[in-house]
């Protein structure tokens, strides 16, 4: 891959300081998928046989089994953007009511997904979403069309929640948990998307002079919505992208990432799968949200996102709940990234894009 250049372990900031034992369970999750691929089989088999008891054992394992590559921008520069995401908690019901009036939808029956690469090879990894109208395929409904009060997707409701802003940000995060009136938890994850590009409503607020651009965090946008409920529907409609969900068993693990394994708070990241192999260990060197304090640690590239594009671009998964949400909402840091690949694995000239990446898109 042109973006990956060989590097030395001594070049990793904080490599000797991270407790790599804490990253080991997340790495074994990657291996549940990677071990089916020839280039990863040997290293995953060795990983599953190893029972490390300290960080030094893990560090020695990675240094002996992996080659290190730094991911660089097309111009050769090292720095990129690191943001954060989390798994939110919403409150909802399986039946609508005055309190629970905001629907989350399953993929509608009339939503078409067309693989353009099957028709035009030069458009490999590109998909068109739409619907049939007469004898033509036309663009699918945009957010403004879905939320205009006419209920065009009636019958596709999965659950109803109590807050339109929380529902909007759930679509950005891509997954979450919903507490039902009886106290039970329902977990929902990205299932599909309406085909429109994401537009950051924080930037819209900044362009309109409603918030300074530097203050368009998730928390500040939510606070603006609470102060301006009459303006909120029109603002949300400025993002035409719309995400549809499916339910997953609430088994206590993290949400499912694009790799197909549960992701781990503090140890999983979303990447551009065209630049970073999904499942690979990645050394991330950045700083804590709104801080200069280093955040240097081994993470796993187990997820993707609609706004995560570029060779040095990551979304750091903070975990579940309000505290994780605060950190994720503030995170907009500069960072560098190194990729760990099995020593005998040839570095591919090009990676395929994700086959079913969820449309989690950060709001920065």
N, C-alpha and C positions, 0 to 999 in steps of 0.2 A: 504494500500500500504506500503510495507516495507520501502520505502524511506521517508515516511511522519511521523514525530514524533510531538506530541502535543507541543504547545508553548504558551507563554503568550504574550499578547499585549504589555506589558512593555518591551519585548525583541526586539521590532522592532526599529531599528535605524531610527530616523526622523519621526516616526509615527505621532507625534503631530505637525509637521511642514509642512507637505504636504497639499496643498490646494485640498482636496479630491473632492470639487465641480467640479473641472476641469476633474476628472476621471468619474464623474457620467454619462455623455452621452455615453461614451464607454461601461460602465457597462450595460446601458439600451440596447445597441446594442447586447451584449451577451445574454440578456434576451429574445430577439426576437427568439432565437433558444432554449435556455435552458428552457423556460417556457413550452415547450412541453414534458419535461422529469419530471416524478413524483417527484424525489428528489429535483428538483429546482423550482417546481411550486409555492409553498407558498412564498418563498423568492422573486421570480420574481414578483408575484402579489403584494406583499407589496412594492416592489421597484417602480413599475409602478404607484402605488397609492400615493407614497410619492412625494412631490414637494419641495425639499430642497432649502433653500435660502442661506445657509452658509455651510462652511466646517465642523463645529461642528455637525450639524445635520447628515451629511453623516457619520462622524466618529462614532457617537453614534449608527447609524443604523447598520453599519458593526459589531461593537463590540457586539451588542445585538443579531444579527441574525446569525452570523458566528462563527465557530470554526477555530482556527488558527493552522497551521501545518508547521513545517520547513521541507523543502526538503533537504535531505542529500545524499551524495555519498554512494555507496555500502560499503565503509570502514568506514562510519560514519562521514566523514569530511564534512565541511559546504561550502567550497569555490568551485566555478566553473567558467567557461568562459562565459563572456557576450560580444557579438559582436553587430554590428549594420547593418541595411539595410535601404533602402529608395526607393522611386518611381522616377526613372529617367525620363528626358525629352530627346527624340530623335527627329531627323528631317527625314521625309520620304515622300513617295509618293505611291499612289495606282497603279502606273504604273512604270516599270523599265526605267532607263535612265543611261547615263554615270555618272551622279551625284548620283542617287539613285540606287545602283547596288547590295546592300547586302540584300538578302531576309530574312524575318522572315516567318516561315512556320506554317500552321495549321497542326494538326495531320494527317499524310499521311494515305491514305485509306488502305494500306497494313500493317499498324502497328497493331500487335496483343497484347492484354493484357490478360494474363492467371492468374487467381486467384489460386495459388498453394494450398491454404487452402481447396479449394473445392475438391481437389484430395487427399491431404495428410493433415489431420487435424493438425499435429504437425507443419506445415508450415503456420499456420494462420497468416494473415496480410502480407504475402509475395506474390509478384507478379512477373511474368516473362513477359518480353516484347520481341517480336521477329517478324519474318515474315515467310511466307511459301515459301519454295524453293523446287520445286518438290513435294515430299510427306513427307517432313520433316519441322519442325519448327527450324529455325536457328536464331542466334542473329541478332538484327536489325542493321542497318547501324550506324557506329560510326561517330563521328564528322569529322574525316579525310575523310571518304567515302562520306559524305554529301557535304563537302566543297572542293572537289577535282577538281571542274571546269567542271564536266560532267553533273551537274544538275540532279541527280537521283530522286529528289523530284519535278521535274517540274510539275506544275499544282496545287501544294499545297501551293503556295505563298499566304500569307495574306497581306503583305505590304513590300515595299523595303525601306531601310534606307541608310544613306550616310556614315556610319562609322562602320567598322567591329569590332573594339574594343568596341564601345558603344553597338553594338548588342550582343557581347559576355557577357558583364556585365549585360545587360538586362536579359539574361537567368539566371544569378546568382541571380539577385534581384527577378525575378519571375513575375514582372509586371512593367508597365510604360506607359507613354503617348508619343504619336508621333505627332508632329506638321506637318501638311500637307502643301503643297505650298500655298494654299488659306488661311492659317492661322488657319483653324479649327483643333481641337484636336481629336485624335483617342486614345482610351484606350485599351491596350492589357494585357492579364493575362495568366498565366500558364494554359495549357490545358492537356499536357501529356509530356512524356519524353522517350528517346530511350532505357532506361534500363541499361545504363552503369553507373558505379560509378563515382562520381566526383573526379577530381584530380586538386588540386590547382596549377595554373600556377605560382603564386608567389613563391611557394616552388621550382618549377622547375627552375625559374630564380636564386634563391638563391643557389641551388645545382650546377648550372652552373657558379656561380661566377659573374653573371650579376648584381645582387643587393644583399646587405646584407639582411638577413632574417628579421631583425627588421624593414626594410624599404620597405617591400613588401606590401604597402598599395595599394588600388585601384588607387589612384591618381598617385603613382609612377609607377605602372604597365602601366597605360595609357601613361604616359610620355615616358616610355621605348619604347612602341609601336610606338609612333610618331618619335622617334629617329632611330628606326630600322624597317622600314616598310618591308624590304626584309626578315627579320627573323620572322615577326609576324605570317604568316600563319602556319609555322611549330610549333611555340610556342602554338598557340591556339589549334592545333590538339593534343597536349599532354593531353588535357582534353577530353576524348572520350564522355562524357555526352553531350546530346543535348536536348534542351527544345523546345517544340512546343506551340504555343499560340492560343488564341481565342480572339475575340473582345468583349468588354463590352460597354454598353452605358456610355458616358462621362457625368455623372450627377453631377459632382462636389464633390462627396463623395470620401473617400479614396479608395484604391484598395481593392478587395475582398480577405479576408483571408480564411484559410482552414476551419474555423468554418462556413463560409457562410455568414458573415456580413462584411461590410466595416471596415477596420482597421483605427485607429486614430494615427496621428503623436504624438509621445511623450507619448502615453498611451496604445499602443498595443505591444505585444511581440510575437515572434514565439518560440515554445517550443517543446520538445519531448512529443508527446501526450500519450506515454506509461508511462510517469512519472508524467505529470501534466494534469489534466482534461481540455480539450478544453472549453473555455468560462469562466473559473474560474478567479476570482480576484487573483492577485499575488502581494505580496509586494517584490519589487526589491531593494536591497541595493548594489550599485556599485559606480563607479566614472565616471565623464565625460570623453570623449575620450582624450587619451594622457594627463591625468590630475589626480591629487589626490583629486580634489574637489568632494564632495559627490553628488551622484545622487540617492536619496532615494525617491521612490514614488510608489503609487498604479498603477499597470498596469493590462491589461487584456490579458489572454492567448488565443489569437484569430487566431493564425497562426501556421504553422509548416514549416519545411525546411529540405531538404535532408541532410544537414550537422549539423543539430541541434539534437544532440544525447546525452542523459545523464540526470540524475536527477537534476543537478544544471547547466543548460545550457539554455541560452536565446539569442535571436536576437532581439534587441531593434529597433522598427520602428521609424525613425526620421521624416518621412513625404516626401514631394515632392520637387524636385528641387535641384539646385547645392549646396546650403548651407547645406541642409540635407545630400547630397551626401558626402560632405567634412567630416561631423561628422561621418557618417556611415563608411566611408573608413578608418578612424583613430581608430575606436573603437575596442579595444581588451583588455578588463578589467577583473579583478577578481571581483566576486560578490557572493552574497547569495540570497536565494529565500525562501519566505514563501507563502503557499497556503491557501486561505480562502474558506472553504466549509460550506454549511448550517449545522447548529448545529445538526439537526436530520438526517443528511445524513451519513450512514455508510461509512467508508473509505474502498474502494475496495481493495482487495488483488492484483488485476492486472487490468490495463486499456487496452482496445483494442487500437491498433494502428490507426492512421488516415485512413479513407477510401479513401480519394482522396487528399492526401497532395500534395501541389505543390512542385516542385523541386528547390526551392530557396536555393542556397548553397553559404555560405560566402566564400570569397577568401583568408581569412587569413590562 
